[in-house]
Structure formats: structure tokens, C-alpha cells
Amino acid sequence: MIPLLLLSGFVSGEEQDPEIAKQVRVGEIKSWSSAVGTWEGTYFVEAAPEDLLQSMADEGTDKSGIGIKAVLQEDKAAVFFKYEPDSQWTEIGQEVHLIPDNVGWHVLMANEGGVWLERYFVSFSRISEEVAEIVVTRTVHNWHVPDGEQGPVTYHVFGAGQVTRKQSLD
């Protein structure tokens, strides 16, 4: 019975005009409250150097994911990561830039440690008033490799996941 109901719109010749669908969705998005608040969830690493992926598998984070929490204010953001389920939240970003857009926001975080440079770019795209899909990109540059050691001079990590609003700061 359900497949027949799903097909009934096609059989009757009713198709939704894409322009009307777009206007409805834009109207819905505009009715959402501000994104200001605390958002929390998990992302999973999809691509990274093999030794990092193996380390994550050994620790179990390949299956549990990496926790992420964003505290978003009107003009700034703080982002925290939890690399193991029982660990504490760690704030990332000596330098943090917030880039708002119409359906989400983006955060660029930079860290520098003398001989290394690290950049995180996290893109939050709201799919509803209380849920956002996220994409996390991390790039590390290490220009000091001790004699006799091989290490990644540069590596990239890419992940994706979802966060939900835990608290509104409006």
C-alpha cells in the first residue's frame, strides 16, 4: 500500500515546481531562530594518513567518532574537541575566525607551535533549526623533522558528521 501512495503523485501527473519548493525552503530557513548557542555532536574521519587512521582504530575513535562542540556567539565562536569518549573537551584555536552565512557558519582555527602550524576549517550547514551537518578539514605543517626520523611534513585530515543545538544563547 505504501509504495502505491508514494507513486500516486507521479501517476496523477502532479510535480512540484522547483521554484516554489525553493521559496518554501527559503521561507522556512528565514523563520529559524539565530544559530547563537551551543552545538554538540560527532564527526568521523573519512580521510587521513594511514598511520593516523591506524592509531584511531587502535583507540576505537574510528567507530565512536570525535566529539565536537561549538559555542557560537554573534561575533565569535569557540570550538572544542573530544578525541576519546571519556576525555575532557579541548579548546582548539589560538586564533579563531567566524564566517557566518545564510544557513550556517564556518570557523577557521589556527594554532602555531614554533616548528609546526595547524589549521582547522569547520563548516556547519543547518539542515533544520536545531541540527547542522558538519565538514571538518585539518591541515598540519611540520617543518622540523629530527635527524634520522621520517615524519609527515604536511598532512591533511577530512571528516564529516552532525551537531545538534544543546543550548540557545538568545
N, C-alpha and C positions, 0 to 999 in steps of 0.2 A: 504494500500500500504506500509506503513512504517513497519508494522510487517513482511511483506514479505522481505523487504530489510534487516531487522535485522537478519532474519533467513537464508538469502542467503549464508552467509559464512559457516554456518553449513551444509546446503544442498549440497553445492559444495564440501564438504569434506576439505575445507581449515581450518586449525587450525594453530594458531601462535605458533611457537616453544618457550617455556618458556625461554630458554637460550638466544634466540635472543631478546625477549621482555626485558629481564633483561639488556642486553648490550645496547639496545636503551635507556632505562631509565637511566642507569648509565651515558651514554654519555650526555644525556640531563642535568642531575644534575651537571656534571662536567663543563658544559658550563655556569652555573649560575654565576652571579657576587657574590662577597663576601656578607655575611649576615650583615656586618657592616652597621649600620644605626639605625633609629628609627622605631620601630614596635608598632602598636597600635591596640587594639581590645577589645573583651569582653569574659568573661568566665562565666559559670553558675555553681553554686554549686550543685553537684549531691548527695553528702552525707555529713552530719554534725550532731551534736547533735540536738535533736528535738527543744530545746529552741532557738538555733541559727537559725534554719530554720524558726521557727515561727516569730522571730524578723525580719528576711529578708522579710518574707511575709508581715508583718505589714508595713515595709518601702518601699515595692514594688521592692526590688532588686532581688527577686526570679524571676520576669518577665523581668526586664530590664538588669539583669546581673551585673557583677562587671567589671569595666573598668580596663584594664591593658596596661601599656606602658613600653616597654623595649628599652633602649638606649644601643646599642651594639657597642663596640669598639673592636679592635684586641685582646686586652688582659684583658679587664674588661667590666663590664656591670652595669647598674643601672636600677632598676625596680620600677615602680610607680603603685599605685592602686588608683582607684576612686570608693568609695563604694556607692555613690549615684550619679545619673546623673548630678546634678548641683554642686557637691562638687569639691574641688580642688584636684589635683594629690598629693598623699602622697608617698614619697620615703620609701621603706621598705628595711631594711637590714643594721645593724650596721657592719656586716661582710658579704661580698659578694664574692662568688667563681664562676668563669665562667668555664664551662666544654664544649669546642667545640667538635663537631663530624662531620661526613661527610655530613649529610643532615639537620643539625640543631645545636642546642646548648642547654645546660642545665645551670640553675642558682640556686645555693644553697645560701639562705639568712638566717642569724641568727640574732636574737635580744635577748637581755637579760635585764631584769628589776629588778634585785635584788631577788625577790621571784618567778619569772616566767622566762621561757625560751620558745622561739618561733622559729620554723624552717619552712621556705617555700622552696619547691623544685618545680621549674617550668621547664618543658621540652617543648622545641619548636622544632617541626618537620616540616620542609619545605615541602609543597606539590606542590609548584611552586616557581618560582623565587621571587615572591612578596607576597606569602601567606604561613603562618605556622599554623598548628594545635597546640594547647597547652593543657597540663595537669598541673593542679596546685594542690599541696598537701601542707597542712599546719598542723603542729602539735604544740600544746601548752601544756606545763607542768607548773602547778601552784602548788608549794609545800607549800604555805601558805593559809590556809583557816581559816578565823576568827571564833572564838568560836560561836557555835550556828548556823553557816551557812553551807550549803552544796553547794559545787561548784564542777565543774568538775576538778579533779586533773590533768587529761590529756584528751585532746580531739583532734580529727582529722577532717579535712575538705578536701574534694576532689571535684575538679571541672574540667571542660573541656570547650574549646572554640576555638577561632580563632583570629589571628592577621594578619594585612597587613602592608607592609612596607610603611611608610609615607614619609620617607626621607632617602636617601643614604648618608653616610658619606665618601664614597670612594673618 
